[in-house]
Amino acid sequence: MTTPEQAMEDQVRAAWVEVLGHDDFDDDTPFLEAGGHSLKATQVLVRLRRRLGVRLPNRLFFDHPTVRELAVAVARIAATSPRV
């Protein structure tokens, strides 16, 4: 059975794969080391915003640069923010 934490990690990982065009990273690899840059980080957040219906600040990638960290931050925001 998938936990809510795992489900959010799956959502974040899927957005990374779509934007980066590969899955050659693990959940603790920083986005920049996986081949990302600021424009791609914004593209990931746009995908997550659309899927989850919540506002996500661009600074999330600076404070939470891995799939695992970003998933926790996004889950926290999604649990406390109104849907857009």
N, CA, C and O atoms as a Tinker XYZ file with bonds, in Angstrom:
   336  protein
     1  N      0.844000   -1.185000    0.000000    73     2
     2  CA     0.000000    0.000000    0.000000    64     1     3
     3  C      0.891000    1.251000    0.000000    63     2     4     5
     4  O      1.868000    1.327000    0.745000    81     3
     5  N      0.549000    2.205000   -0.825000    73     3     6
     6  CA     1.313000    3.436000   -0.950000    64     5     7
     7  C      0.884000    4.428000    0.129000    63     6     8     9
     8  O     -0.306000    4.675000    0.324000    81     7
     9  N      1.868000    4.991000    0.824000    73     7    10
    10  CA     1.580000    6.013000    1.823000    64     9    11
    11  C      1.419000    7.365000    1.134000    63    10    12    13
    12  O      1.857000    7.527000   -0.005000    81    11
    13  N      0.803000    8.333000    1.801000    73    11    14
    14  CA     0.697000    9.675000    1.196000    64    13    15
    15  C      2.064000   10.270000    0.872000    63    14    16    17
    16  O      2.218000   10.964000   -0.133000    81    15
    17  N      3.049000   10.004000    1.713000    73    15    18
    18  CA     4.397000   10.511000    1.463000    64    17    19
    19  C      4.977000    9.914000    0.183000    63    18    20    21
    20  O      5.572000   10.623000   -0.628000    81    19
    21  N      4.797000    8.603000    0.010000    73    19    22
    22  CA     5.294000    7.934000   -1.200000    64    21    23
    23  C      4.556000    8.434000   -2.434000    63    22    24    25
    24  O      5.160000    8.611000   -3.492000    81    23
    25  N      3.265000    8.662000   -2.303000    73    23    26
    26  CA     2.469000    9.160000   -3.431000    64    25    27
    27  C      2.955000   10.537000   -3.860000    63    26    28    29
    28  O      3.020000   10.825000   -5.056000    81    27
    29  N      3.296000   11.394000   -2.897000    73    27    30
    30  CA     3.795000   12.720000   -3.246000    64    29    31
    31  C      5.179000   12.613000   -3.877000    63    30    32    33
    32  O      5.471000   13.321000   -4.841000    81    31
    33  N      6.036000   11.738000   -3.351000    73    31    34
    34  CA     7.349000   11.530000   -3.961000    64    33    35
    35  C      7.188000   11.045000   -5.400000    63    34    36    37
    36  O      7.936000   11.462000   -6.284000    81    35
    37  N      6.218000   10.171000   -5.635000    73    35    38
    38  CA     5.967000    9.688000   -6.997000    64    37    39
    39  C      5.552000   10.837000   -7.923000    63    38    40    41
    40  O      5.991000   10.906000   -9.071000    81    39
    41  N      4.710000   11.730000   -7.419000    73    39    42
    42  CA     4.269000   12.883000   -8.222000    64    41    43
    43  C      5.453000   13.790000   -8.567000    63    42    44    45
    44  O      5.609000   14.224000   -9.708000    81    43
    45  N      6.283000   14.067000   -7.556000    73    43    46
    46  CA     7.436000   14.940000   -7.768000    64    45    47
    47  C      8.416000   14.280000   -8.726000    63    46    48    49
    48  O      8.904000   14.921000   -9.657000    81    47
    49  N      8.706000   12.998000   -8.503000    73    47    50
    50  CA     9.634000   12.268000   -9.373000    64    49    51
    51  C      9.129000   12.272000  -10.813000    63    50    52    53
    52  O      9.914000   12.469000  -11.741000    81    51
    53  N      7.837000   12.058000  -11.010000    73    51    54
    54  CA     7.258000   12.044000  -12.359000    64    53    55
    55  C      7.436000   13.403000  -13.041000    63    54    56    57
    56  O      7.741000   13.462000  -14.232000    81    55
    57  N      7.252000   14.475000  -12.305000    73    55    58
    58  CA     7.438000   15.809000  -12.882000    64    57    59
    59  C      8.904000   16.027000  -13.259000    63    58    60    61
    60  O      9.196000   16.602000  -14.308000    81    59
    61  N      9.826000   15.568000  -12.408000    73    59    62
    62  CA    11.255000   15.685000  -12.730000    64    61    63
    63  C     11.571000   14.922000  -14.012000    63    62    64    65
    64  O     12.257000   15.442000  -14.892000    81    63
    65  N     11.076000   13.697000  -14.120000    73    63    66
    66  CA    11.360000   12.865000  -15.298000    64    65    67
    67  C     10.828000   13.541000  -16.556000    63    66    68    69
    68  O     11.516000   13.579000  -17.576000    81    67
    69  N      9.618000   14.070000  -16.493000    73    67    70
    70  CA     9.038000   14.747000  -17.653000    64    69    71
    71  C      9.907000   15.920000  -18.094000    63    70    72    73
    72  O     10.178000   16.087000  -19.283000    81    71
    73  N     10.334000   16.719000  -17.147000    73    71    74
    74  CA    11.082000   17.933000  -17.465000    64    73    75
    75  C     12.530000   17.628000  -17.844000    63    74    76    77
    76  O     13.062000   18.205000  -18.793000    81    75
    77  N     13.162000   16.725000  -17.106000    73    75    78
    78  CA    14.566000   16.411000  -17.367000    64    77    79
    79  C     14.744000   15.479000  -18.568000    63    78    80    81
    80  O     15.793000   15.477000  -19.212000    81    79
    81  N     13.718000   14.696000  -18.859000    73    79    82
    82  CA    13.795000   13.773000  -19.984000    64    81    83
    83  C     14.564000   12.499000  -19.680000    63    82    84    85
    84  O     14.952000   11.776000  -20.597000    81    83
    85  N     14.785000   12.218000  -18.411000    73    83    86
    86  CA    15.454000   10.971000  -18.006000    64    85    87
    87  C     15.112000   10.673000  -16.548000    63    86    88    89
    88  O     14.595000   11.524000  -15.825000    81    87
    89  N     15.413000    9.444000  -16.136000    73    87    90
    90  CA    15.180000    9.060000  -14.744000    64    89    91
    91  C     16.460000    8.569000  -14.076000    63    90    92    93
    92  O     16.427000    7.740000  -13.167000    81    91
    93  N     17.580000    9.094000  -14.543000    73    91    94
    94  CA    18.883000    8.684000  -14.037000    64    93    95
    95  C     19.275000    9.493000  -12.796000    63    94    96    97
    96  O     20.299000   10.177000  -12.789000    81    95
    97  N     18.453000    9.408000  -11.754000    73    95    98
    98  CA    18.696000   10.078000  -10.478000    64    97    99
    99  C     17.913000    9.326000   -9.415000    63    98   100   101
   100  O     16.966000    8.599000   -9.715000    81    99
   101  N     18.326000    9.514000   -8.166000    73    99   102
   102  CA    17.542000    8.921000   -7.084000    64   101   103
   103  C     16.862000   10.039000   -6.301000    63   102   104   105
   104  O     17.039000   11.217000   -6.611000    81   103
   105  N     16.098000    9.675000   -5.304000    73   103   106
   106  CA    15.297000   10.664000   -4.585000    64   105   107
   107  C     16.118000   11.608000   -3.724000    63   106   108   109
   108  O     15.579000   12.575000   -3.187000    81   107
   109  N     17.410000   11.349000   -3.582000    73   107   110
   110  CA    18.280000   12.225000   -2.799000    64   109   111
   111  C     19.290000   12.977000   -3.664000    63   110   112   113
   112  O     20.197000   13.621000   -3.137000    81   111
   113  N     19.139000   12.900000   -4.983000    73   111   114
   114  CA    20.010000   13.636000   -5.903000    64   113   115
   115  C     19.501000   15.064000   -6.046000    63   114   116   117
   116  O     18.332000   15.261000   -6.377000    81   115
   117  N     20.346000   16.065000   -5.807000    73   115   118
   118  CA    19.917000   17.449000   -6.036000    64   117   119
   119  C     19.546000   17.679000   -7.503000    63   118   120   121
   120  O     20.162000   17.118000   -8.408000    81   119
   121  N     18.541000   18.502000   -7.714000    73   119   122
   122  CA    18.013000   18.764000   -9.050000    64   121   123
   123  C     19.103000   19.222000  -10.011000    63   122   124   125
   124  O     19.148000   18.769000  -11.154000    81   123
   125  N     19.977000   20.110000   -9.563000    73   123   126
   126  CA    21.036000   20.608000  -10.445000    64   125   127
   127  C     21.984000   19.492000  -10.859000    63   126   128   129
   128  O     22.450000   19.471000  -11.998000    81   127
   129  N     22.277000   18.569000   -9.957000    73   127   130
   130  CA    23.149000   17.434000  -10.285000    64   129   131
   131  C     22.470000   16.458000  -11.239000    63   130   132   133
   132  O     23.140000   15.719000  -11.961000    81   131
   133  N     21.135000   16.457000  -11.241000    73   131   134
   134  CA    20.385000   15.579000  -12.143000    64   133   135
   135  C     20.266000   16.182000  -13.541000    63   134   136   137
   136  O     19.705000   15.558000  -14.442000    81   135
   137  N     20.793000   17.392000  -13.721000    73   135   138
   138  CA    20.747000   18.032000  -15.032000    64   137   139
   139  C     19.785000   19.195000  -15.127000    63   138   140   141
   140  O     19.582000   19.748000  -16.208000    81   139
   141  N     19.190000   19.573000  -14.006000    73   139   142
   142  CA    18.237000   20.671000  -14.015000    64   141   143
   143  C     18.905000   22.025000  -13.928000    63   142   144   145
   144  O     20.094000   22.134000  -13.629000    81   143
   145  N     18.121000   23.057000  -14.196000    73   143   146
   146  CA    18.536000   24.445000  -14.035000    64   145   147
   147  C     17.288000   25.242000  -13.681000    63   146   148   149
   148  O     16.206000   24.668000  -13.552000    81   147
   149  N     17.420000   26.536000  -13.525000    73   147   150
   150  CA    16.306000   27.336000  -13.003000    64   149   151
   151  C     15.050000   27.277000  -13.874000    63   150   152   153
   152  O     13.944000   27.204000  -13.339000    81   151
   153  N     15.191000   27.305000  -15.183000    73   151   154
   154  CA    14.011000   27.229000  -16.048000    64   153   155
   155  C     13.318000   25.877000  -15.897000    63   154   156   157
   156  O     12.091000   25.810000  -15.838000    81   155
   157  N     14.090000   24.817000  -15.836000    73   155   158
   158  CA    13.497000   23.488000  -15.663000    64   157   159
   159  C     12.855000   23.348000  -14.289000    63   158   160   161
   160  O     11.834000   22.675000  -14.152000    81   159
   161  N     13.437000   23.971000  -13.272000    73   159   162
   162  CA    12.828000   23.937000  -11.936000    64   161   163
   163  C     11.450000   24.592000  -11.975000    63   162   164   165
   164  O     10.497000   24.097000  -11.373000    81   163
   165  N     11.360000   25.705000  -12.688000    73   163   166
   166  CA    10.071000   26.381000  -12.832000    64   165   167
   167  C      9.080000   25.488000  -13.561000    63   166   168   169
   168  O      7.906000   25.445000  -13.196000    81   167
   169  N      9.534000   24.775000  -14.586000    73   167   170
   170  CA     8.654000   23.863000  -15.323000    64   169   171
   171  C      8.142000   22.738000  -14.424000    63   170   172   173
   172  O      6.981000   22.345000  -14.531000    81   171
   173  N      8.986000   22.222000  -13.548000    73   171   174
   174  CA     8.553000   21.190000  -12.603000    64   173   175
   175  C      7.460000   21.755000  -11.694000    63   174   176   177
   176  O      6.423000   21.122000  -11.497000    81   175
   177  N      7.694000   22.939000  -11.147000    73   175   178
   178  CA     6.707000   23.531000  -10.240000    64   177   179
   179  C      5.393000   23.819000  -10.947000    63   178   180   181
   180  O      4.328000   23.656000  -10.352000    81   179
   181  N      5.444000   24.243000  -12.204000    73   179   182
   182  CA     4.208000   24.483000  -12.964000    64   181   183
   183  C      3.425000   23.186000  -13.103000    63   182   184   185
   184  O      2.206000   23.180000  -12.936000    81   183
   185  N      4.101000   22.098000  -13.405000    73   183   186
   186  CA     3.422000   20.797000  -13.524000    64   185   187
   187  C      2.780000   20.397000  -12.199000    63   186   188   189
   188  O      1.635000   19.944000  -12.167000    81   187
   189  N      3.521000   20.568000  -11.111000    73   187   190
   190  CA     2.982000   20.207000   -9.791000    64   189   191
   191  C      1.817000   21.114000   -9.412000    63   190   192   193
   192  O      0.831000   20.647000   -8.842000    81   191
   193  N      1.918000   22.390000   -9.718000    73   191   194
   194  CA     0.814000   23.315000   -9.435000    64   193   195
   195  C     -0.455000   22.861000  -10.150000    63   194   196   197
   196  O     -1.534000   22.834000   -9.559000    81   195
   197  N     -0.316000   22.506000  -11.420000    73   195   198
   198  CA    -1.484000   22.077000  -12.205000    64   197   199
   199  C     -2.071000   20.775000  -11.665000    63   198   200   201
   200  O     -3.289000   20.643000  -11.544000    81   199
   201  N     -1.215000   19.824000  -11.343000    73   199   202
   202  CA    -1.694000   18.527000  -10.855000    64   201   203
   203  C     -2.342000   18.624000   -9.485000    63   202   204   205
   204  O     -3.345000   17.963000   -9.218000    81   203
   205  N     -1.772000   19.443000   -8.621000    73   203   206
   206  CA    -2.224000   19.489000   -7.234000    64   205   207
   207  C     -3.175000   20.643000   -6.949000    63   206   208   209
   208  O     -3.885000   20.633000   -5.944000    81   207
   209  N     -3.188000   21.630000   -7.828000    73   207   210
   210  CA    -4.088000   22.762000   -7.638000    64   209   211
   211  C     -3.692000   23.674000   -6.490000    63   210   212   213
   212  O     -4.557000   24.270000   -5.848000    81   211
   213  N     -2.389000   23.792000   -6.223000    73   211   214
   214  CA    -1.922000   24.685000   -5.162000    64   213   215
   215  C     -0.809000   25.583000   -5.688000    63   214   216   217
   216  O     -0.108000   25.232000   -6.637000    81   215
   217  N     -0.661000   26.728000   -5.068000    73   215   218
   218  CA     0.422000   27.646000   -5.428000    64   217   219
   219  C      1.712000   27.168000   -4.771000    63   218   220   221
   220  O      1.740000   26.871000   -3.576000    81   219
   221  N      2.760000   27.098000   -5.552000    73   219   222
   222  CA     4.064000   26.669000   -5.049000    64   221   223
   223  C      5.087000   27.745000   -5.395000    63   222   224   225
   224  O      5.289000   28.054000   -6.569000    81   223
   225  N      5.734000   28.316000   -4.381000    73   223   226
   226  CA     6.722000   29.360000   -4.664000    64   225   227
   227  C      7.958000   28.799000   -5.354000    63   226   228   229
   228  O      8.378000   27.678000   -5.070000    81   227
   229  N      8.530000   29.567000   -6.246000    73   227   230
   230  CA     9.721000   29.125000   -6.983000    64   229   231
   231  C     10.897000   28.847000   -6.064000    63   230   232   233
   232  O     11.765000   28.045000   -6.408000    81   231
   233  N     10.948000   29.478000   -4.925000    73   231   234
   234  CA    12.081000   29.287000   -4.013000    64   233   235
   235  C     12.145000   27.872000   -3.428000    63   234   236   237
   236  O     13.149000   27.503000   -2.820000    81   235
   237  N     11.089000   27.081000   -3.604000    73   235   238
   238  CA    11.089000   25.719000   -3.054000    64   237   239
   239  C     12.309000   24.925000   -3.497000    63   238   240   241
   240  O     12.863000   24.154000   -2.713000    81   239
   241  N     12.733000   25.103000   -4.744000    73   239   242
   242  CA    13.877000   24.339000   -5.249000    64   241   243
   243  C     15.183000   24.742000   -4.577000    63   242   244   245
   244  O     16.098000   23.927000   -4.460000    81   243
   245  N     15.273000   25.979000   -4.140000    73   243   246
   246  CA    16.494000   26.418000   -3.458000    64   245   247
   247  C     16.574000   25.808000   -2.060000    63   246   248   249
   248  O     17.652000   25.433000   -1.597000    81   247
   249  N     15.429000   25.714000   -1.398000    73   247   250
   250  CA    15.384000   25.191000   -0.030000    64   249   251
   251  C     15.241000   23.676000    0.028000    63   250   252   253
   252  O     15.625000   23.058000    1.022000    81   251
   253  N     14.696000   23.069000   -1.022000    73   251   254
   254  CA    14.394000   21.632000   -1.040000    64   253   255
   255  C     14.790000   21.052000   -2.401000    63   254   256   257
   256  O     13.918000   20.804000   -3.234000    81   255
   257  N     16.080000   20.831000   -2.642000    73   255   258
   258  CA    16.560000   20.496000   -3.987000    64   257   259
   259  C     16.455000   19.033000   -4.406000    63   258   260   261
   260  O     16.820000   18.704000   -5.535000    81   259
   261  N     15.972000   18.143000   -3.542000    73   259   262
   262  CA    15.864000   16.731000   -3.923000    64   261   263
   263  C     14.393000   16.332000   -4.033000    63   262   264   265
   264  O     13.512000   17.031000   -3.532000    81   263
   265  N     14.141000   15.215000   -4.687000    73   263   266
   266  CA    12.766000   14.706000   -4.790000    64   265   267
   267  C     12.177000   14.536000   -3.396000    63   266   268   269
   268  O     11.064000   14.989000   -3.128000    81   267
   269  N     12.919000   13.888000   -2.513000    73   267   270
   270  CA    12.421000   13.588000   -1.170000    64   269   271
   271  C     12.101000   14.869000   -0.401000    63   270   272   273
   272  O     11.034000   14.982000    0.204000    81   271
   273  N     13.024000   15.836000   -0.424000    73   271   274
   274  CA    12.808000   17.088000    0.298000    64   273   275
   275  C     11.678000   17.904000   -0.319000    63   274   276   277
   276  O     10.845000   18.464000    0.394000    81   275
   277  N     11.655000   17.968000   -1.633000    73   275   278
   278  CA    10.620000   18.740000   -2.317000    64   277   279
   279  C      9.241000   18.136000   -2.073000    63   278   280   281
   280  O      8.267000   18.869000   -1.896000    81   279
   281  N      9.150000   16.826000   -2.062000    73   279   282
   282  CA     7.865000   16.157000   -1.819000    64   281   283
   283  C      7.320000   16.513000   -0.437000    63   282   284   285
   284  O      6.124000   16.764000   -0.293000    81   283
   285  N      8.173000   16.539000    0.568000    73   283   286
   286  CA     7.734000   16.901000    1.924000    64   285   287
   287  C      7.230000   18.343000    1.938000    63   286   288   289
   288  O      6.177000   18.630000    2.507000    81   287
   289  N      7.981000   19.249000    1.311000    73   287   290
   290  CA     7.590000   20.656000    1.286000    64   289   291
   291  C      6.282000   20.861000    0.518000    63   290   292   293
   292  O      5.417000   21.619000    0.956000    81   291
   293  N      6.139000   20.195000   -0.611000    73   291   294
   294  CA     4.925000   20.333000   -1.411000    64   293   295
   295  C      3.728000   19.761000   -0.649000    63   294   296   297
   296  O      2.648000   20.351000   -0.657000    81   295
   297  N      3.912000   18.639000   -0.005000    73   295   298
   298  CA     2.825000   18.028000    0.777000    64   297   299
   299  C      2.377000   18.963000    1.894000    63   298   300   301
   300  O      1.181000   19.101000    2.152000    81   299
   301  N      3.331000   19.601000    2.553000    73   299   302
   302  CA     3.009000   20.534000    3.634000    64   301   303
   303  C      2.199000   21.707000    3.089000    63   302   304   305
   304  O      1.207000   22.116000    3.692000    81   303
   305  N      2.622000   22.242000    1.955000    73   303   306
   306  CA     1.903000   23.371000    1.354000    64   305   307
   307  C      0.507000   22.926000    0.907000    63   306   308   309
   308  O     -0.479000   23.624000    1.142000    81   307
   309  N      0.434000   21.770000    0.267000    73   307   310
   310  CA    -0.858000   21.264000   -0.239000    64   309   311
   311  C     -1.855000   21.027000    0.897000    63   310   312   313
   312  O     -3.060000   21.207000    0.721000    81   311
   313  N     -1.346000   20.622000    2.060000    73   311   314
   314  CA    -2.224000   20.333000    3.187000    64   313   315
   315  C     -2.764000   21.605000    3.845000    63   314   316   317
   316  O     -3.796000   21.563000    4.516000    81   315
   317  N     -2.084000   22.717000    3.661000    73   315   318
   318  CA    -2.471000   23.938000    4.368000    64   317   319
   319  C     -2.925000   25.077000    3.474000    63   318   320   321
   320  O     -3.332000   26.127000    3.972000    81   319
   321  N     -2.863000   24.889000    2.163000    73   319   322
   322  CA    -3.193000   25.981000    1.233000    64   321   323
   323  C     -4.532000   25.748000    0.562000    63   322   324   325
   324  O     -4.934000   24.609000    0.325000    81   323
   325  N     -5.219000   26.844000    0.257000    73   323   326
   326  CA    -6.438000   26.690000   -0.528000    64   325   327
   327  C     -6.099000   26.278000   -1.957000    63   326   328   329
   328  O     -5.023000   26.595000   -2.463000    81   327
   329  N     -6.998000   25.589000   -2.584000    73   327   330
   330  CA    -6.791000   25.154000   -3.972000    64   329   331
   331  C     -7.006000   26.326000   -4.906000    63   330   332   333
   332  O     -7.843000   27.195000   -4.662000    81   331
   333  N     -6.225000   26.331000   -5.993000    73   331   334
   334  CA    -6.368000   27.408000   -6.978000    64   333   335
   335  C     -6.991000   26.874000   -8.252000    63   334   336
   336  O     -7.194000   27.628000   -9.203000    81   335
